[in-house]
Amino acid sequence: MSVNALYYLRGILTPAGTLISQITDTTPSSNSEILTGMAAGFALPLFKGIRGQKPDITFTSTSVAAILNLIKAGGSNYCLDLSAGNVDLLYIKGKNLGIREAIGSSVHARLRVARGFLYWTTIAATHQQDATIACRLVACFDGTNNPIVPAGSVAVSGTPTADSFYTLGPVAVNGAPLYDEQGMTLNSGIEVEEAGAAGEIWASYVGVKTVNPTLSVDALGQPWRYGITGSTLSAVTAYLRNKAPDSGGNVANTTATHIKFTAANGIILPDSTKAGTNDPAETTLSLELRALNSNSDVLAIDTTSAIT
């Protein structure tokens, strides 16, 4: 048997026509709960069906600022209603004995979400490696159409770009540089409510139940420098450093193209420390963040910041 066709990820096309193409991985899933029916005394199933599904598309991208800007334009630091139009996950067909089929040819594939809800789960960066943002697009039932509709033999649109990359930048705690940073992970801590009714297999309501952002930082240097019970957190600033194209280095600290995360309330304490026979100690510091009051956010996010 021969290989019929290969398809390659093209990107995610938003309702506004923006193509998210700096994607390192993506996984559309049906997330099916299967009903298996058994008869008394008979060991094999006699019935198979679907109890429910929670279809979604998870993806990781190096377009950290672009995705944060997309979400922030909707009025939130964390999530975005994309139900105003279609969100398309696009696949471009490979060309046998060539590279790719022409984008205008109706030979490509698409997964379409007509009622989507997007939120980011983690933003991660390590020393001298690309920063990434991990996201989940929930496909919500509109009462009529399947939440994700596949299609073949379609043309694809949008222009792929790979023009904005970030890496780990400095972190400051309570006004002082942390030093020795090796990596950081910012978790949104979002818990999503997905609710349906009347026996439908898909959720018709998708919304955020809670948001609990936390920041973990891996650092060399003195282990457990804040003590076992930690210290009060009055200010934290964490940067993602913008990479410079073609020059082989970083954008200058004074140029306002870096990403800055700030928080002002919480606690910083040690999580764990690892060290080997001749490997230096590296401690993971956990920054548990909170809002000042019910009228404030936990995080401030600036995608056009200088590093100060």
Phi, psi and omega per residue, in radians:
M1 nan 2.513 -3.139
S2 -1.769 2.834 3.055
V3 -1.327 2.235 -3.092
N4 -1.382 -0.907 -3.087
A5 -2.831 2.625 3.016
L6 -2.109 2.461 3.130
Y7 -2.143 2.448 -3.113
Y8 -2.078 2.556 3.131
L9 -1.056 2.278 3.094
R10 -1.761 -0.718 -3.132
G11 2.570 -3.098 3.110
I12 -1.981 2.125 -3.097
L13 -1.736 2.105 -3.102
T14 -1.468 2.910 3.109
P15 -1.023 -0.482 3.132
A16 -1.413 -0.035 3.116
G17 1.587 0.122 3.094
T18 -1.418 2.258 3.111
L19 -1.724 2.043 3.027
I20 -1.512 1.852 -3.001
S21 -2.036 -0.239 3.069
Q22 -1.454 1.161 -3.081
I23 -1.917 2.198 -3.131
T24 -1.571 -0.444 3.035
D25 -2.826 2.677 3.081
T26 -2.622 2.516 -3.116
T27 -2.453 1.766 2.956
P28 -1.379 2.349 -3.071
S29 -2.361 2.512 3.046
S30 -1.433 -0.448 -3.113
N31 0.827 1.050 -3.035
S32 -1.548 2.405 2.940
E33 -1.784 2.045 -3.016
I34 -1.613 2.332 3.006
L35 -1.566 2.091 3.115
T36 -2.015 2.073 -3.099
G37 -1.749 2.278 -3.136
M38 -2.083 2.630 3.033
A39 -1.821 2.552 -3.108
A40 -0.983 2.231 3.065
G41 1.392 -0.035 3.141
F42 -1.978 2.201 -2.941
A43 -1.400 -0.211 -3.059
L44 -1.866 2.585 3.137
P45 -1.198 2.481 3.108
L46 -1.992 -0.046 -3.126
F47 -2.575 2.381 3.032
K48 -2.324 2.389 3.106
G49 -2.788 -3.075 -3.136
I50 -1.932 2.087 3.033
R51 -1.291 -0.797 -3.109
G52 -2.960 2.859 3.089
Q53 -2.413 2.592 3.021
K54 -2.218 1.260 -3.045
P55 -1.138 2.446 3.095
D56 -2.722 2.981 3.030
I57 -2.242 2.005 3.054
T58 -1.775 2.497 -3.133
F59 -2.675 2.753 3.084
T60 -2.159 2.382 -3.044
S61 -2.399 2.640 3.000
T62 -1.589 -0.040 3.098
S63 -1.454 1.098 -3.004
V64 -1.105 -0.893 -3.100
A65 -1.128 -0.738 -3.104
A66 -1.071 -0.735 -3.127
I67 -1.263 -0.710 3.074
L68 -1.076 -0.714 3.108
N69 -1.128 -0.684 3.100
L70 -1.053 -0.798 -3.119
I71 -1.217 -0.782 -3.100
K72 -1.120 -0.486 3.105
A73 -1.110 -0.375 3.098
G74 -1.516 0.006 3.053
G75 1.750 0.084 -3.122
S76 -2.312 2.657 3.030
N77 -1.417 -0.147 -2.889
Y78 -2.185 -0.599 -2.961
C79 -2.542 2.862 -3.048
L80 -2.604 2.299 3.005
D81 -1.397 2.072 3.141
L82 -1.967 0.423 -3.067
S83 -1.404 -0.023 3.141
A84 -1.232 -0.257 -3.140
G85 -2.882 -3.001 -3.108
N86 -1.448 2.487 2.933
V87 -1.919 2.145 -3.058
D88 -1.998 2.184 2.952
L89 -1.591 2.040 -2.971
L90 -1.879 2.435 3.048
Y91 -2.170 2.316 3.129
I92 -1.780 2.427 -3.068
K93 -1.405 2.323 3.038
G94 -1.266 2.705 -3.120
K95 -1.870 2.096 3.110
N96 -1.098 2.246 -3.072
L97 1.113 0.490 3.108
G98 -2.685 -2.585 -3.115
I99 -1.986 -1.347 3.120
R100 -2.367 2.638 3.012
E101 -1.234 2.689 -3.136
A102 -1.032 2.421 -3.056
I103 -1.134 -0.462 3.140
G104 -1.419 -0.165 3.133
S105 -1.342 2.472 -3.108
S106 -1.502 1.120 -3.109
V107 -2.277 0.050 -3.018
H108 -1.663 -3.085 -3.060
A109 -2.253 2.712 -3.073
R110 -2.575 2.465 2.912
L111 -2.002 2.107 -3.016
R112 -1.922 2.282 3.034
V113 -1.964 2.035 -3.087
A114 -1.514 -0.396 -3.100
R115 -2.382 1.574 -2.997
G116 -1.938 2.650 3.086
F117 -2.320 2.091 -3.021
L118 -1.934 2.386 2.972
Y119 -2.595 2.674 3.097
W120 -1.656 2.566 -3.116
T121 -1.852 -0.816 3.133
T122 -2.480 2.612 2.964
I123 -2.168 2.130 -3.003
A124 -2.292 2.556 3.090
A125 -2.648 2.519 3.032
T126 -2.268 2.838 -3.090
H127 -0.975 2.133 3.084
Q128 1.108 0.368 3.058
Q129 -2.150 2.839 -3.095
D130 -1.229 2.349 2.992
A131 -1.303 2.549 -3.118
T132 -2.358 2.735 3.021
I133 -2.172 2.237 3.125
A134 -1.786 2.355 -3.032
C135 -2.323 2.808 3.026
R136 -2.288 2.222 3.033
L137 -1.844 1.971 -3.133
V138 -1.560 2.281 3.101
A139 -1.661 1.952 -3.033
C140 -1.747 2.480 -3.132
F141 -1.276 2.289 3.134
D142 -1.685 0.124 3.119
G143 1.665 -0.237 -3.093
T144 -2.303 -0.943 -2.990
N145 -1.654 2.665 3.020
N146 -1.033 2.468 -3.078
P147 -1.060 -0.643 3.032
I148 -2.161 2.177 -3.101
V149 -2.034 1.999 3.109
P150 -1.436 2.653 3.076
A151 -2.583 2.448 3.020
G152 -1.951 3.025 3.099
S153 1.004 0.857 3.107
V154 -2.140 2.722 2.969
A155 -1.471 2.728 3.107
V156 -2.028 2.697 -3.114
S157 -2.265 -3.129 -3.111
G158 1.551 2.643 -3.120
T159 -1.919 2.032 3.115
P160 -1.135 2.460 3.082
T161 -2.350 2.688 3.014
A162 -2.559 1.347 -2.950
D163 -2.270 0.123 -3.088
S164 -2.538 1.963 -3.125
F165 -2.280 2.648 -3.098
Y166 -2.352 2.782 3.035
T167 -2.430 -3.126 -3.126
L168 -1.094 2.370 3.042
G169 -2.031 -3.000 -3.107
P170 -1.282 2.724 3.077
V171 -2.197 2.359 3.076
A172 -2.141 2.410 -3.139
V173 -2.151 2.206 3.125
N174 0.927 0.688 3.052
G175 1.484 -0.050 -3.113
A176 -2.072 2.474 3.088
P177 -1.042 2.426 3.104
L178 -1.306 -0.663 -3.089
Y179 1.171 2.765 2.978
D180 1.131 0.330 -3.092
E181 -1.112 2.337 3.090
Q182 -2.047 -0.369 3.133
G183 -3.055 2.802 3.048
M184 -2.631 2.629 3.074
T185 -2.373 2.121 3.074
L186 -1.776 2.080 3.112
N187 -1.785 2.300 3.088
S188 -1.270 -0.460 -3.134
G189 1.121 0.485 -3.097
I190 -1.351 2.291 2.979
E191 -1.968 2.144 -3.030
V192 -1.802 2.403 3.040
E193 -1.669 2.162 3.080
E194 -2.149 1.964 -3.003
A195 -2.229 2.447 3.044
G196 -2.290 -3.086 -3.104
A197 -2.728 2.919 2.988
A198 1.015 0.540 3.064
G199 1.382 0.022 3.080
E200 -1.093 2.572 -3.075
I201 -1.505 -0.137 -3.124
W202 -2.093 2.701 3.086
A203 -1.375 2.347 3.053
S204 -1.799 -0.103 3.070
Y205 -2.192 2.203 3.063
V206 -2.356 2.150 3.125
G207 -2.762 2.912 -3.117
V208 -1.423 2.231 3.061
K209 -1.509 -0.913 3.127
T210 -2.529 2.724 3.054
V211 -2.243 2.169 -3.072
N212 -2.394 1.317 -3.066
P213 -1.168 2.457 3.039
T214 -2.419 2.662 3.108
L215 -2.197 2.240 3.019
S216 -2.013 2.420 -3.104
V217 -2.242 2.263 3.048
D218 -1.669 2.184 -3.072
A219 -2.442 2.485 2.955
L220 -1.331 -3.024 3.107
G221 1.625 -2.856 -3.035
Q222 -1.032 2.142 3.097
P223 -1.177 2.525 3.021
W224 0.901 0.753 -3.053
R225 -1.112 -0.300 3.136
Y226 -1.781 0.113 3.111
G227 1.426 2.832 -3.032
I228 -1.132 -0.562 3.134
T229 -1.668 0.014 3.034
G230 1.382 -2.981 3.140
S231 -2.359 2.694 3.077
T232 -1.122 2.367 3.135
L233 -1.758 2.046 3.123
S234 -1.911 -0.247 3.101
A235 -2.916 2.341 2.993
V236 -2.430 2.369 3.063
T237 -2.259 2.199 3.128
A238 -2.249 2.322 -3.088
Y239 -1.974 2.594 2.816
L240 -1.883 2.182 -3.046
R241 -1.514 2.227 3.139
N242 -1.298 2.289 3.109
K243 -1.491 2.504 -3.135
A244 -1.594 2.287 3.118
P245 -1.262 2.513 2.987
D246 1.234 -0.525 -3.051
S247 -1.417 -0.277 -3.138
G248 1.385 0.201 -3.121
G249 -2.361 -2.659 -3.109
N250 -1.894 2.707 2.986
V251 -1.151 2.504 -3.111
A252 -1.006 2.524 3.138
N253 -0.987 -0.565 -3.064
T254 -1.358 -0.193 3.141
T255 -1.475 2.314 -3.018
A256 -1.512 1.092 3.074
T257 -2.232 0.165 3.117
H258 -1.546 2.962 3.127
I259 -1.936 2.308 -3.115
K260 -2.160 2.285 3.034
F261 -1.974 2.287 3.126
T262 -2.313 2.574 3.039
A263 -2.570 2.766 -2.998
A264 -2.274 0.017 -3.081
N265 -2.526 2.473 3.085
G266 2.565 -2.644 -3.120
I267 -2.495 2.522 3.050
I268 -2.056 2.265 -3.103
L269 -2.609 2.784 3.136
P270 -1.284 2.471 3.029
D271 -1.729 -0.968 3.130
S272 -2.836 2.809 3.083
T273 -2.276 2.339 3.069
K274 -2.063 2.503 3.086
A275 -2.750 2.585 -3.141
G276 -1.997 -2.946 -3.096
T277 -0.949 -0.864 3.085
N278 -2.290 0.512 3.094
D279 -1.828 2.383 -3.107
P280 -1.173 2.658 3.122
A281 -1.180 2.380 3.070
E282 -2.278 2.165 -3.066
T283 -1.893 2.373 2.992
T284 -1.629 2.065 3.113
L285 -1.718 2.322 -3.135
S286 -1.838 2.145 3.101
L287 -1.878 1.845 3.131
E288 -1.567 1.954 -2.972
L289 -1.759 2.645 3.082
R290 -2.537 2.846 3.065
A291 -1.426 2.637 3.107
L292 -1.162 -0.741 3.128
N293 -2.748 -3.077 -3.060
S294 -1.310 -0.013 3.097
N295 -1.881 0.150 -3.068
S296 -2.220 2.818 3.072
D297 -1.675 2.835 3.083
V298 -1.349 -0.745 -3.031
L299 -1.968 2.577 2.847
A300 -2.031 2.350 -3.095
I301 -2.169 2.182 3.132
D302 -2.204 2.044 -3.120
T303 -1.667 0.099 3.117
T304 -2.309 1.056 -3.037
S305 -2.012 2.568 2.881
A306 -1.455 2.800 3.059
I307 -1.668 2.066 -3.067
T308 -2.102 nan nan
